[in-house]
Amino acid sequence: MSEEFGKEFWEERYRGHTTAHGRRPNVQLVTEAGDLAPGTALDAGCGEGADAVWLASRGWRVTAVDIAGTALRRAREHAETLGPAVASRIEWVEADLTSWTPTGDHFDLVSTHYVHPAASRDALFRRLAAAVAPGGTLLVVGHHPSAPQPHVSHAAAPEVHFTAEDVAAGLDPDRWDIAVADARTRSVTAHDGHEITLRDAVLRARRRLDGNS
């Protein structure tokens, strides 16, 4: 796993994309975070920054983290085209989520989409959950195991597939309220122009203000 999803893998993958790739935010983020009051957000595995830019345009102050410098460069350039009101709200961080630890109890929203950790997925989710401030939201979206996605070569590895229930099982029920644990379909346009249907695991949880509320 460490070699398969290491820095060079992602640099090569993003070098093969056009600059327009990834300009639209993930539909699950829009659905689940659209009604949240803006605050501080962590976009873990931000790629080319569509989600971070969408959050910043809605008033969030975003820390956007990715292992690939190529993706971050494109993300920063995209944000800058939208003006300082958006670009100044985003801090771009080049880091490997396998070892990078965010500030604990800090973010009003921690969001990660289709993350491919080079080490333990559960350990990563624990670190991300620990970064959520009391009263904040954790949003995890991933490839659901019930839907093979052969057009995405790196999604063929079984380690990158999980259910929302898998993620929920790692959250302390005395500290978290599960708002959404779902499997959803979405339509995307493949590189050949055809529309295809994918299936996502979606977990949204709220960290309680204390052990009882």
N, C-alpha and C positions, 0 to 999 in steps of 0.2 A: 504493500500500500504506500509506503513512504516514497518510493520511486515513482509509482504510477501517478500519484497526484501531487508531486513535488513542484517546485517553482518552475523548472524548465518545461514541464508538461503544460502548465497554464500560460507561460509566456508564448510558447509555440501556438497554442490554441488561439490566443487573442491576436497574435500576429496574422493569423489566417482569416480574421474577421474584417469586414468593411467597417468604416467608422460609424456607419448608421446603425450597426447592430446594437440592440439592447437599449434603444432610446425610449422605449415605452415601459412604464413601471409594471411590475407583476400584478396581475389581476387580483391575486389573493391579498396582496398588501393593500391595494385600493379598497377592497371589500372590508378588510378587517381593521384598517387603521384610518379609514376615511372620516370617521366620526370622533376620533380621539382628539383631545385638546393638545395643541403643539407644546413640546417641551424639549428635552434632550433625547436623542435617539442614537443607537448604535446599529449600523448596517454591517453585519459580519459576513464577509465574502461578497463585497459590493460589485465586483466585476466592473463593467463600464459605466456604472453609476446611475442607472435610470431610477432606481428606487430612492437613492440618496437625494437626487435632484428633485424628485417628486415630493419627498418629505420637506426639503428645504424650501421649495416653492410654496408650501403650505404653512411655513412659519417655524418648522423644527430646526434646532441646531443639531447637526448630524456629525458623528464620527464614522467615517466610511473606511473599512479595512479590507484590503485584499493582498494576496501574495504576489500578484502580477503587476509589475511596474508599467507594462504596456497598457493594461486595462485602466490603471489609475491615471495615466497621462491622458488617455482619451476621455475619461470621466471628467477630469479637471477642465479640459478644453471645452467640453460640452457645457459644463456649469458656467464657465466664463462667458459663453455666448449669450447666456440668459441674464447677464448683468450682475452687479455686485450684491444686489438684494438677495440673490440666490447663492452665488459663489461664495460670499463671505460667511455663509451659514454652515459650510461644509469643511471639515478637516479631513484631508485624505491621508491615510496611514498605510504604508507598505509593510506588511507583517504576515507571518505564517500563523494562521489560527491554531495550528497544532501546538504551538508553544506560547503564543501571545495571550496575555491575561488582561482583560479589561478592568477598569476601576470598579470595585465592588459597590453594590447598593447605590448606583449612580444614575442610571438611565431610566427615563420614563417609558421608553420603548426600546426593546432589543429585538431586532428582526434578522432572520437569516433564511435564505432561500437556496435550496439545492446545494447545500454545502457538502464538500467532499474532503473530509479531514484525512490527513495522512496517518493519523493514529486513531485512538479510540473516539468514536462518535459520541458515546455516552459521556466521556470526560469533557469533550468540547461543550456539549449541551449543559453540563453542570456549571462550567465556567460562565457561559452566557447567562444562565439563569441567575447566578450569583451577582451579575452586573445590574440586574433590574432593581430599581429603587422601590421601596415600599409604596404600594398603590400603583406601580407601573405594570407594563404589559410585556409578555414574552410571546413572540410570533415566530413559529418554526414551520417552514414549508419545505417539503421534500418529495422525491419520487416515490410513489406508492408501489409496494411490491406486486400488486395485482395487475399492473399494467406494464408489460414489457415495452421498452422504448428503443427499438433497434436503431433508429436514425441517430441516436445520441450515443456515440461509441463509449464515452466514459461512464454512461449510466448503466452499462451492461453489468458492471461489477455488483454483486449482491450486497456489498457493504453500504452502498449508497441508497438502498431502498429501505424504507421504514414506514410504519404507520403512526398516526397521531397518538394512538394508545401507547406505542412504544415510548414516545417522548413523555407522555403524561405519567407513565409509570416511574419515571426518574425524578418527579417533582414531589416534594414533601406535602402531603395533603393538609397538614396543619398550617402551611404557609402559602398555599396556592389554591385559587379557585379556577377550575377548568371552564372556560367560556365556550370554546369550540374544540371539538376533536372529531375531525371529519375527513372523508375522502371525496374529492371533487374532480370533475373533468374540466378541461379547458382546451380551447382550440388554438393552434399556432400554425404559422405558415412555415413549411420546411424550406430548405435551401433550393429545392427544385420548383418551388412555387405552389405545391399542393398543400391543402389544409389537412392537418392531422389532429387527432384527439389524444390528449395526454391525461393522466390521472395523478392528482397531487394528494399527499397527506398534509393536512392543515391543522396545526395546534395553536390555539390562542389561549393564554392563561394570564390571570391577574394575580400579582403578588399582594397578599393581604398587608394591611397597614401594620398589623401586629399578629400575634398568634390566633386571634379570635375575630378579626374583622376584615 
